Amino acid sequence: MKKYAFVVYYSEEDSAWIANVPDIEYFSAFGKTPTLAVKELEASLKNWYEVAKEEKHTIPDVKFEPTKHETETKQTILTHSSTHN
């Protein structure tokens, strides 16, 4: 599996932590804590990747890199570290 960056932030509107994969449009998960949001995202990403691969869908390249501004704000940038291929 490709190593996508995750962006994790708190949403006042949703009253929850949101984790998303900027390289995959509309791909996000939420949780009561940043850790839970990331766990949900990792599980969803694994399932999505397996289905996309089986059905021969295009899997987006890793392009997102945090900017200096993003790393200085309250957003947390994480890298998915799965070793699945």
C-alpha positions in Angstrom: 0.0 0.0 0.0 1.2 3.5 -0.8 2.2 5.7 2.2 -0.3 8.5 2.2 -0.1 11.5 4.5 -3.0 12.0 6.9 -4.2 15.4 8.1 -5.8 15.4 11.5 -7.8 18.3 13.0 -10.6 19.1 15.4 -13.9 20.1 13.8 -16.1 22.3 16.0 -19.0 21.8 13.6 -18.8 18.0 14.1 -17.6 18.1 17.7 -15.1 15.4 16.7 -11.6 14.8 15.4 -11.3 14.4 11.6 -8.6 12.5 9.8 -8.3 12.6 6.1 -6.1 11.6 3.2 -5.6 14.7 1.0 -4.5 12.5 -2.0 -7.8 10.7 -2.0 -10.8 13.0 -2.6 -13.5 12.8 0.0 -11.7 10.2 2.1 -12.0 10.9 5.8 -12.9 9.4 9.2 -13.7 10.9 12.6 -13.3 9.9 16.2 -13.6 11.3 19.8 -9.8 11.6 19.9 -7.1 12.1 17.2 -5.9 8.5 17.7 -9.4 7.1 17.2 -9.9 9.1 14.0 -6.6 7.8 12.7 -7.5 4.2 13.6 -10.8 4.5 11.7 -9.0 6.1 8.7 -6.4 3.3 8.6 -9.0 0.6 8.7 -11.0 2.3 6.0 -8.0 2.9 3.9 -6.9 -0.7 4.1 -10.4 -1.8 2.9 -10.6 0.8 0.2 -7.1 -0.1 -1.1 -8.0 -3.9 -1.2 -11.2 -3.3 -3.1 -9.6 -0.7 -5.5 -6.8 -3.1 -6.3 -9.2 -6.1 -6.8 -11.4 -4.1 -9.1 -8.5 -2.5 -10.9 -9.4 1.1 -10.0 -6.8 3.8 -10.3 -5.0 4.3 -7.0 -3.9 7.9 -6.6 -0.2 8.6 -6.3 1.2 10.1 -3.2 1.5 13.9 -3.9 0.5 15.7 -0.7 3.3 17.2 1.3 2.6 19.6 4.2 3.6 23.2 3.7 5.4 25.2 6.3 2.0 27.0 7.1 0.3 23.6 7.8 3.0 22.4 10.1 2.9 25.6 12.1 -0.9 25.5 12.6 -2.9 23.2 14.8 -3.2 20.6 12.1 -1.3 17.4 12.7 0.3 15.7 9.7 0.9 12.0 10.0 2.3 9.5 7.5 0.5 6.2 7.1 3.2 3.6 7.8 1.5 0.4 6.6 3.8 -2.0 4.7 1.0 -3.7 2.8 1.6 -3.9 -1.0 
